[in-house]
Each structure stands twice: as structure tokens, then as C-alpha cells.
């Protein structure tokens, strides 16, 4: 019963889960646009989406070549 209550509490707080490539379960909370804004006033998601596709792919794969 306590596990079910804890799960419901996390869901109410917006905590979501996913299974990573390594098979482990991870939890995350989606941030609103206001919460994502960095110190320079830019939204990192908008910045990434404004880049050419090749640069987006490089960032997401962490390819520095």
C-alpha cells in the first residue's frame, strides 16, 4: 500500500519514468519553459532546435568530430 501511495505522490508532482538503454529505470520531471531558461535568457531546447540538423545530431550523439 505504501508503494502505491508513493507512486501516486510522484505522479502528482509530475515525476515520469523511462527505461534507459542500459535497462535501468530512470525518473525525470519535465520543466516548464520558464524553468528551462538559462542565465543568458535562452531556452536550451529552442537553441538546439534552431541549429542545422547535422549539428543537432552531433550534440545529441555527443560527437565532437
mmCIF file as gemmi writes it, N, C-alpha and C atoms, coordinates in Angstrom:
data_model
loop_
_atom_site.group_PDB
_atom_site.id
_atom_site.type_symbol
_atom_site.label_atom_id
_atom_site.label_alt_id
_atom_site.label_comp_id
_atom_site.label_asym_id
_atom_site.label_entity_id
_atom_site.label_seq_id
_atom_site.pdbx_PDB_ins_code
_atom_site.Cartn_x
_atom_site.Cartn_y
_atom_site.Cartn_z
_atom_site.occupancy
_atom_site.B_iso_or_equiv
_atom_site.pdbx_formal_charge
_atom_site.auth_seq_id
_atom_site.auth_asym_id
_atom_site.pdbx_PDB_model_num
ATOM 1 N N . UNK Axp A 1 ? 0.836 -1.187 0 1 0 ? 1 A 1
ATOM 2 C CA . UNK Axp A 1 ? 0 0 0 1 0 ? 1 A 1
ATOM 3 C C . UNK Axp A 1 ? 0.884 1.255 0 1 0 ? 1 A 1
ATOM 4 N N . UNK Axp A 2 ? 1.971 1.244 0.776 1 0 ? 2 A 1
ATOM 5 C CA . UNK Axp A 2 ? 2.837 2.421 0.839 1 0 ? 2 A 1
ATOM 6 C C . UNK Axp A 2 ? 3.502 2.697 -0.508 1 0 ? 2 A 1
ATOM 7 N N . UNK Axp A 3 ? 3.857 1.642 -1.237 1 0 ? 3 A 1
ATOM 8 C CA . UNK Axp A 3 ? 4.469 1.847 -2.548 1 0 ? 3 A 1
ATOM 9 C C . UNK Axp A 3 ? 3.491 2.51 -3.509 1 0 ? 3 A 1
ATOM 10 N N . UNK Axp A 4 ? 2.242 2.103 -3.467 1 0 ? 4 A 1
ATOM 11 C CA . UNK Axp A 4 ? 1.223 2.705 -4.323 1 0 ? 4 A 1
ATOM 12 C C . UNK Axp A 4 ? 1.031 4.177 -3.974 1 0 ? 4 A 1
ATOM 13 N N . UNK Axp A 5 ? 1.028 4.504 -2.693 1 0 ? 5 A 1
ATOM 14 C CA . UNK Axp A 5 ? 0.888 5.899 -2.26 1 0 ? 5 A 1
ATOM 15 C C . UNK Axp A 5 ? 2.085 6.722 -2.729 1 0 ? 5 A 1
ATOM 16 N N . UNK Axp A 6 ? 3.276 6.16 -2.629 1 0 ? 6 A 1
ATOM 17 C CA . UNK Axp A 6 ? 4.487 6.864 -3.059 1 0 ? 6 A 1
ATOM 18 C C . UNK Axp A 6 ? 4.451 7.102 -4.571 1 0 ? 6 A 1
ATOM 19 N N . UNK Axp A 7 ? 3.983 6.102 -5.332 1 0 ? 7 A 1
ATOM 20 C CA . UNK Axp A 7 ? 3.888 6.24 -6.778 1 0 ? 7 A 1
ATOM 21 C C . UNK Axp A 7 ? 2.899 7.343 -7.142 1 0 ? 7 A 1
ATOM 22 N N . UNK Axp A 8 ? 1.756 7.367 -6.484 1 0 ? 8 A 1
ATOM 23 C CA . UNK Axp A 8 ? 0.751 8.401 -6.75 1 0 ? 8 A 1
ATOM 24 C C . UNK Axp A 8 ? 1.29 9.788 -6.409 1 0 ? 8 A 1
ATOM 25 N N . UNK Axp A 9 ? 2.019 9.88 -5.3 1 0 ? 9 A 1
ATOM 26 C CA . UNK Axp A 9 ? 2.593 11.173 -4.894 1 0 ? 9 A 1
ATOM 27 C C . UNK Axp A 9 ? 3.585 11.667 -5.94 1 0 ? 9 A 1
ATOM 28 N N . UNK Axp A 10 ? 4.43 10.761 -6.469 1 0 ? 10 A 1
ATOM 29 C CA . UNK Axp A 10 ? 5.396 11.151 -7.502 1 0 ? 10 A 1
ATOM 30 C C . UNK Axp A 10 ? 4.675 11.581 -8.775 1 0 ? 10 A 1
ATOM 31 N N . UNK Axp A 11 ? 3.607 10.867 -9.142 1 0 ? 11 A 1
ATOM 32 C CA . UNK Axp A 11 ? 2.849 11.239 -10.342 1 0 ? 11 A 1
ATOM 33 C C . UNK Axp A 11 ? 2.228 12.622 -10.183 1 0 ? 11 A 1
ATOM 34 N N . UNK Axp A 12 ? 1.721 12.935 -8.988 1 0 ? 12 A 1
ATOM 35 C CA . UNK Axp A 12 ? 1.123 14.247 -8.738 1 0 ? 12 A 1
ATOM 36 C C . UNK Axp A 12 ? 2.157 15.358 -8.868 1 0 ? 12 A 1
ATOM 37 N N . UNK Axp A 13 ? 3.405 15.048 -8.54 1 0 ? 13 A 1
ATOM 38 C CA . UNK Axp A 13 ? 4.482 16.031 -8.652 1 0 ? 13 A 1
ATOM 39 C C . UNK Axp A 13 ? 5.024 16.105 -10.077 1 0 ? 13 A 1
ATOM 40 N N . UNK Axp A 14 ? 4.506 15.265 -10.972 1 0 ? 14 A 1
ATOM 41 C CA . UNK Axp A 14 ? 4.93 15.289 -12.367 1 0 ? 14 A 1
ATOM 42 C C . UNK Axp A 14 ? 6.139 14.422 -12.669 1 0 ? 14 A 1
ATOM 43 N N . UNK Axp A 15 ? 6.489 13.521 -11.753 1 0 ? 15 A 1
ATOM 44 C CA . UNK Axp A 15 ? 7.634 12.645 -11.975 1 0 ? 15 A 1
ATOM 45 C C . UNK Axp A 15 ? 7.235 11.568 -12.977 1 0 ? 15 A 1
ATOM 46 N N . UNK Axp A 16 ? 8.062 11.396 -14 1 0 ? 16 A 1
ATOM 47 C CA . UNK Axp A 16 ? 7.828 10.378 -15.014 1 0 ? 16 A 1
ATOM 48 C C . UNK Axp A 16 ? 8.997 9.41 -15.01 1 0 ? 16 A 1
ATOM 49 N N . UNK Axp A 17 ? 8.79 8.228 -15.548 1 0 ? 17 A 1
ATOM 50 C CA . UNK Axp A 17 ? 9.854 7.229 -15.587 1 0 ? 17 A 1
ATOM 51 C C . UNK Axp A 17 ? 10.064 6.741 -17.012 1 0 ? 17 A 1
ATOM 52 N N . UNK Axp A 18 ? 11.273 6.247 -17.261 1 0 ? 18 A 1
ATOM 53 C CA . UNK Axp A 18 ? 11.58 5.592 -18.528 1 0 ? 18 A 1
ATOM 54 C C . UNK Axp A 18 ? 12.696 4.587 -18.285 1 0 ? 18 A 1
ATOM 55 N N . UNK Axp A 19 ? 12.801 3.62 -19.178 1 0 ? 19 A 1
ATOM 56 C CA . UNK Axp A 19 ? 13.853 2.615 -19.092 1 0 ? 19 A 1
ATOM 57 C C . UNK Axp A 19 ? 14.931 3.003 -20.084 1 0 ? 19 A 1
ATOM 58 N N . UNK Axp A 20 ? 16.147 3.169 -19.581 1 0 ? 20 A 1
ATOM 59 C CA . UNK Axp A 20 ? 17.263 3.572 -20.422 1 0 ? 20 A 1
ATOM 60 C C . UNK Axp A 20 ? 17.812 2.418 -21.244 1 0 ? 20 A 1
ATOM 61 N N . UNK Axp A 21 ? 18.745 2.733 -22.125 1 0 ? 21 A 1
ATOM 62 C CA . UNK Axp A 21 ? 19.376 1.716 -22.962 1 0 ? 21 A 1
ATOM 63 C C . UNK Axp A 21 ? 20.1 0.669 -22.134 1 0 ? 21 A 1
ATOM 64 N N . UNK Axp A 22 ? 20.497 1.054 -20.921 1 0 ? 22 A 1
ATOM 65 C CA . UNK Axp A 22 ? 21.202 0.13 -20.036 1 0 ? 22 A 1
ATOM 66 C C . UNK Axp A 22 ? 20.251 -0.766 -19.251 1 0 ? 22 A 1
ATOM 67 N N . UNK Axp A 23 ? 18.937 -0.611 -19.472 1 0 ? 23 A 1
ATOM 68 C CA . UNK Axp A 23 ? 17.944 -1.441 -18.796 1 0 ? 23 A 1
ATOM 69 C C . UNK Axp A 23 ? 17.519 -0.918 -17.437 1 0 ? 23 A 1
ATOM 70 N N . UNK Axp A 24 ? 18.138 0.171 -16.975 1 0 ? 24 A 1
ATOM 71 C CA . UNK Axp A 24 ? 17.781 0.748 -15.682 1 0 ? 24 A 1
ATOM 72 C C . UNK Axp A 24 ? 16.588 1.675 -15.833 1 0 ? 24 A 1
ATOM 73 N N . UNK Axp A 25 ? 15.798 1.799 -14.783 1 0 ? 25 A 1
ATOM 74 C CA . UNK Axp A 25 ? 14.655 2.7 -14.78 1 0 ? 25 A 1
ATOM 75 C C . UNK Axp A 25 ? 15.092 4.041 -14.216 1 0 ? 25 A 1
ATOM 76 N N . UNK Axp A 26 ? 14.751 5.11 -14.919 1 0 ? 26 A 1
ATOM 77 C CA . UNK Axp A 26 ? 15.111 6.457 -14.51 1 0 ? 26 A 1
ATOM 78 C C . UNK Axp A 26 ? 13.852 7.283 -14.312 1 0 ? 26 A 1
ATOM 79 N N . UNK Axp A 27 ? 13.927 8.256 -13.417 1 0 ? 27 A 1
ATOM 80 C CA . UNK Axp A 27 ? 12.824 9.18 -13.184 1 0 ? 27 A 1
ATOM 81 C C . UNK Axp A 27 ? 13.252 10.579 -13.614 1 0 ? 27 A 1
ATOM 82 N N . UNK Axp A 28 ? 12.289 11.348 -14.114 1 0 ? 28 A 1
ATOM 83 C CA . UNK Axp A 28 ? 12.573 12.724 -14.502 1 0 ? 28 A 1
ATOM 84 C C . UNK Axp A 28 ? 11.32 13.568 -14.34 1 0 ? 28 A 1
ATOM 85 N N . UNK Axp A 29 ? 11.51 14.863 -14.299 1 0 ? 29 A 1
ATOM 86 C CA . UNK Axp A 29 ? 10.405 15.817 -14.221 1 0 ? 29 A 1
ATOM 87 C C . UNK Axp A 29 ? 10.555 16.774 -15.4 1 0 ? 29 A 1
ATOM 88 N N . UNK Axp A 30 ? 9.495 16.912 -16.182 1 0 ? 30 A 1
ATOM 89 C CA . UNK Axp A 30 ? 9.541 17.863 -17.29 1 0 ? 30 A 1
ATOM 90 C C . UNK Axp A 30 ? 9.45 19.275 -16.73 1 0 ? 30 A 1
ATOM 91 N N . UNK Axp A 31 ? 10.301 20.142 -17.228 1 0 ? 31 A 1
ATOM 92 C CA . UNK Axp A 31 ? 10.327 21.524 -16.768 1 0 ? 31 A 1
ATOM 93 C C . UNK Axp A 31 ? 9.503 22.405 -17.694 1 0 ? 31 A 1
ATOM 94 N N . UNK Axp A 32 ? 8.917 23.43 -17.133 1 0 ? 32 A 1
ATOM 95 C CA . UNK Axp A 32 ? 8.2 24.4 -17.957 1 0 ? 32 A 1
ATOM 96 C C . UNK Axp A 32 ? 9.234 25.261 -18.682 1 0 ? 32 A 1
ATOM 97 N N . UNK Axp A 33 ? 8.795 26.006 -19.678 1 0 ? 33 A 1
ATOM 98 C CA . UNK Axp A 33 ? 9.714 26.861 -20.425 1 0 ? 33 A 1
ATOM 99 C C . UNK Axp A 33 ? 10.41 27.849 -19.493 1 0 ? 33 A 1
ATOM 100 N N . UNK Axp A 34 ? 9.67 28.413 -18.546 1 0 ? 34 A 1
ATOM 101 C CA . UNK Axp A 34 ? 10.257 29.38 -17.609 1 0 ? 34 A 1
ATOM 102 C C . UNK Axp A 34 ? 11.36 28.735 -16.76 1 0 ? 34 A 1
ATOM 103 N N . UNK Axp A 35 ? 11.18 27.467 -16.4 1 0 ? 35 A 1
ATOM 104 C CA . UNK Axp A 35 ? 12.172 26.773 -15.579 1 0 ? 35 A 1
ATOM 105 C C . UNK Axp A 35 ? 13.414 26.392 -16.389 1 0 ? 35 A 1
ATOM 106 N N . UNK Axp A 36 ? 13.261 26.253 -17.706 1 0 ? 36 A 1
ATOM 107 C CA . UNK Axp A 36 ? 14.387 25.86 -18.568 1 0 ? 36 A 1
ATOM 108 C C . UNK Axp A 36 ? 15.286 27.03 -18.927 1 0 ? 36 A 1
ATOM 109 N N . UNK Axp A 37 ? 14.792 28.247 -18.837 1 0 ? 37 A 1
ATOM 110 C CA . UNK Axp A 37 ? 15.552 29.416 -19.273 1 0 ? 37 A 1
ATOM 111 C C . UNK Axp A 37 ? 16.875 29.495 -18.511 1 0 ? 37 A 1
ATOM 112 N N . UNK Axp A 38 ? 17.955 29.624 -19.262 1 0 ? 38 A 1
ATOM 113 C CA . UNK Axp A 38 ? 19.281 29.69 -18.663 1 0 ? 38 A 1
ATOM 114 C C . UNK Axp A 38 ? 19.632 31.093 -18.232 1 0 ? 38 A 1
ATOM 115 N N . UNK Axp A 39 ? 20.847 31.274 -17.667 1 0 ? 39 A 1
ATOM 116 C CA . UNK Axp A 39 ? 21.26 32.583 -17.178 1 0 ? 39 A 1
ATOM 117 C C . UNK Axp A 39 ? 21.342 33.639 -18.28 1 0 ? 39 A 1
ATOM 118 N N . UNK Axp A 40 ? 21.522 33.233 -19.528 1 0 ? 40 A 1
ATOM 119 C CA . UNK Axp A 40 ? 21.578 34.18 -20.633 1 0 ? 40 A 1
ATOM 120 C C . UNK Axp A 40 ? 20.206 34.499 -21.211 1 0 ? 40 A 1
ATOM 121 N N . UNK Axp A 41 ? 19.151 33.927 -20.601 1 0 ? 41 A 1
ATOM 122 C CA . UNK Axp A 41 ? 17.796 34.192 -21.061 1 0 ? 41 A 1
ATOM 123 C C . UNK Axp A 41 ? 17.362 33.337 -22.233 1 0 ? 41 A 1
ATOM 124 N N . UNK Axp A 42 ? 18.133 32.297 -22.561 1 0 ? 42 A 1
ATOM 125 C CA . UNK Axp A 42 ? 17.802 31.437 -23.693 1 0 ? 42 A 1
ATOM 126 C C . UNK Axp A 42 ? 17.269 30.089 -23.218 1 0 ? 42 A 1
ATOM 127 N N . UNK Axp A 43 ? 16.361 29.532 -23.989 1 0 ? 43 A 1
ATOM 128 C CA . UNK Axp A 43 ? 15.812 28.203 -23.733 1 0 ? 43 A 1
ATOM 129 C C . UNK Axp A 43 ? 16.684 27.2 -24.49 1 0 ? 43 A 1
ATOM 130 N N . UNK Axp A 44 ? 17.363 26.299 -23.788 1 0 ? 44 A 1
ATOM 131 C CA . UNK Axp A 44 ? 18.267 25.359 -24.449 1 0 ? 44 A 1
ATOM 132 C C . UNK Axp A 44 ? 17.576 24.506 -25.515 1 0 ? 44 A 1
ATOM 133 N N . UNK Axp A 45 ? 16.32 24.158 -25.314 1 0 ? 45 A 1
ATOM 134 C CA . UNK Axp A 45 ? 15.603 23.354 -26.305 1 0 ? 45 A 1
ATOM 135 C C . UNK Axp A 45 ? 15.398 24.156 -27.58 1 0 ? 45 A 1
ATOM 136 N N . UNK Axp A 46 ? 15.01 25.419 -27.449 1 0 ? 46 A 1
ATOM 137 C CA . UNK Axp A 46 ? 14.824 26.266 -28.629 1 0 ? 46 A 1
ATOM 138 C C . UNK Axp A 46 ? 16.145 26.472 -29.356 1 0 ? 46 A 1
ATOM 139 N N . UNK Axp A 47 ? 17.226 26.649 -28.606 1 0 ? 47 A 1
ATOM 140 C CA . UNK Axp A 47 ? 18.546 26.841 -29.223 1 0 ? 47 A 1
ATOM 141 C C . UNK Axp A 47 ? 18.922 25.587 -30.01 1 0 ? 47 A 1
ATOM 142 N N . UNK Axp A 48 ? 18.757 24.421 -29.415 1 0 ? 48 A 1
ATOM 143 C CA . UNK Axp A 48 ? 19.093 23.169 -30.091 1 0 ? 48 A 1
ATOM 144 C C . UNK Axp A 48 ? 18.259 23.009 -31.359 1 0 ? 48 A 1
ATOM 145 N N . UNK Axp A 49 ? 16.978 23.3 -31.271 1 0 ? 49 A 1
ATOM 146 C CA . UNK Axp A 49 ? 16.101 23.147 -32.433 1 0 ? 49 A 1
ATOM 147 C C . UNK Axp A 49 ? 16.402 24.159 -33.534 1 0 ? 49 A 1
ATOM 148 N N . UNK Axp A 50 ? 17.055 25.262 -33.203 1 0 ? 50 A 1
ATOM 149 C CA . UNK Axp A 50 ? 17.381 26.27 -34.216 1 0 ? 50 A 1
ATOM 150 C C . UNK Axp A 50 ? 18.657 25.922 -34.985 1 0 ? 50 A 1
ATOM 151 N N . UNK Axp A 51 ? 19.402 24.934 -34.523 1 0 ? 51 A 1
ATOM 152 C CA . UNK Axp A 51 ? 20.647 24.535 -35.195 1 0 ? 51 A 1
ATOM 153 C C . UNK Axp A 51 ? 20.347 23.682 -36.424 1 0 ? 51 A 1
ATOM 154 N N . UNK Axp A 52 ? 21.282 23.652 -37.387 1 0 ? 52 A 1
ATOM 155 C CA . UNK Axp A 52 ? 21.122 22.735 -38.526 1 0 ? 52 A 1
ATOM 156 C C . UNK Axp A 52 ? 21.05 21.287 -38.02 1 0 ? 52 A 1
ATOM 157 N N . UNK Axp A 53 ? 20.354 20.436 -38.764 1 0 ? 53 A 1
ATOM 158 C CA . UNK Axp A 53 ? 20.143 19.054 -38.322 1 0 ? 53 A 1
ATOM 159 C C . UNK Axp A 53 ? 21.448 18.328 -38.016 1 0 ? 53 A 1
ATOM 160 N N . UNK Axp A 54 ? 22.495 18.565 -38.811 1 0 ? 54 A 1
ATOM 161 C CA . UNK Axp A 54 ? 23.772 17.885 -38.58 1 0 ? 54 A 1
ATOM 162 C C . UNK Axp A 54 ? 24.358 18.258 -37.214 1 0 ? 54 A 1
ATOM 163 N N . UNK Axp A 55 ? 24.206 19.527 -36.813 1 0 ? 55 A 1
ATOM 164 C CA . UNK Axp A 55 ? 24.71 19.952 -35.506 1 0 ? 55 A 1
ATOM 165 C C . UNK Axp A 55 ? 23.842 19.395 -34.383 1 0 ? 55 A 1
ATOM 166 N N . UNK Axp A 56 ? 22.528 19.333 -34.595 1 0 ? 56 A 1
ATOM 167 C CA . UNK Axp A 56 ? 21.638 18.739 -33.595 1 0 ? 56 A 1
ATOM 168 C C . UNK Axp A 56 ? 22.038 17.286 -33.358 1 0 ? 56 A 1
ATOM 169 N N . UNK Axp A 57 ? 22.254 16.55 -34.444 1 0 ? 57 A 1
ATOM 170 C CA . UNK Axp A 57 ? 22.641 15.146 -34.334 1 0 ? 57 A 1
ATOM 171 C C . UNK Axp A 57 ? 23.967 14.998 -33.59 1 0 ? 57 A 1
ATOM 172 N N . UNK Axp A 58 ? 24.919 15.886 -33.879 1 0 ? 58 A 1
ATOM 173 C CA . UNK Axp A 58 ? 26.225 15.832 -33.222 1 0 ? 58 A 1
ATOM 174 C C . UNK Axp A 58 ? 26.085 16.086 -31.72 1 0 ? 58 A 1
ATOM 175 N N . UNK Axp A 59 ? 25.277 17.075 -31.336 1 0 ? 59 A 1
ATOM 176 C CA . UNK Axp A 59 ? 25.065 17.348 -29.918 1 0 ? 59 A 1
ATOM 177 C C . UNK Axp A 59 ? 24.408 16.162 -29.219 1 0 ? 59 A 1
ATOM 178 N N . UNK Axp A 60 ? 23.385 15.607 -29.842 1 0 ? 60 A 1
ATOM 179 C CA . UNK Axp A 60 ? 22.652 14.523 -29.215 1 0 ? 60 A 1
ATOM 180 C C . UNK Axp A 60 ? 23.476 13.246 -29.127 1 0 ? 60 A 1
ATOM 181 N N . UNK Axp A 61 ? 24.391 13.03 -30.065 1 0 ? 61 A 1
ATOM 182 C CA . UNK Axp A 61 ? 25.239 11.833 -30.012 1 0 ? 61 A 1
ATOM 183 C C . UNK Axp A 61 ? 26.548 12.108 -29.277 1 0 ? 61 A 1
ATOM 184 N N . UNK Axp A 62 ? 26.765 13.382 -28.907 1 0 ? 62 A 1
ATOM 185 C CA . UNK Axp A 62 ? 27.99 13.816 -28.227 1 0 ? 62 A 1
ATOM 186 C C . UNK Axp A 62 ? 29.226 13.583 -29.094 1 0 ? 62 A 1
ATOM 187 N N . UNK Axp A 63 ? 29.033 13.714 -30.404 1 0 ? 63 A 1
ATOM 188 C CA . UNK Axp A 63 ? 30.102 13.538 -31.381 1 0 ? 63 A 1
ATOM 189 C C . UNK Axp A 63 ? 30.861 14.848 -31.532 1 0 ? 63 A 1
ATOM 190 N N . UNK Axp A 64 ? 32.137 14.837 -31.182 1 0 ? 64 A 1
ATOM 191 C CA . UNK Axp A 64 ? 32.921 16.083 -31.246 1 0 ? 64 A 1
ATOM 192 C C . UNK Axp A 64 ? 33.776 16.163 -32.518 1 0 ? 64 A 1
ATOM 193 N N . UNK Axp A 65 ? 33.671 15.205 -33.386 1 0 ? 65 A 1
ATOM 194 C CA . UNK Axp A 65 ? 34.432 15.202 -34.655 1 0 ? 65 A 1
ATOM 195 C C . UNK Axp A 65 ? 33.688 15.962 -35.713 1 0 ? 65 A 1
